[in-house]
Amino acid sequence: MTFLQQLLPIIIYFLLIILLIIGIILGVKAINALTKVEKVVDDVNKKVESLNGFFNILDFTTDKIVLLSDKMIDLISGAFSRLFFRNKNKKNKDEMEDV
């Protein structure tokens, strides 16, 4: 019994030392992996920032096209509404004069 009381703490300490070493190794590898991931993210960020100018030009162009198409639609719808409302107004005036 005394033999087990002396042997078990030695085995537990030995296993804890191995566990600690494995934890340190995994921690160092995780730090290295995070460093590599950070470099990749920085590289992607630089490439996306280089495309910001292109996206700004694209946004400006689409805004101008939308503005132009809105004005054309307003012009066309205004012309049609004046054409149809003019006929209704003439009919209403003619009816008023007949009364």
C-alpha positions, 0 to 999 in steps of 0.5 A: 500500500505504501508503494502505491502511495509513493508511485501514484503521485510520481505517475500523476506528476509525470502525466501533468508535465507531459500535458503541460508540454503538449499545451505549450506546443499547441499554444505556440502552433496556434499563435503561429497559425493566427499570425499567418491568418492575420497576414492573409487578412491584411493582404485581402484587406489591401486588395479590397481597398485597391478596388474601392476606386473602381466601386466608387466609379461604378456607384457614381455611374449607376447613380447618374444612369438612374437619375437620367432614366428617372428624368426620362420617365418623368418627361414621358409620363408628364407628356402622356398625362398632359395629353390625356388630361387635356382631352378630359379638360376639353371635354369638361369645358365643352360640357360646361359650355353646353349647359 
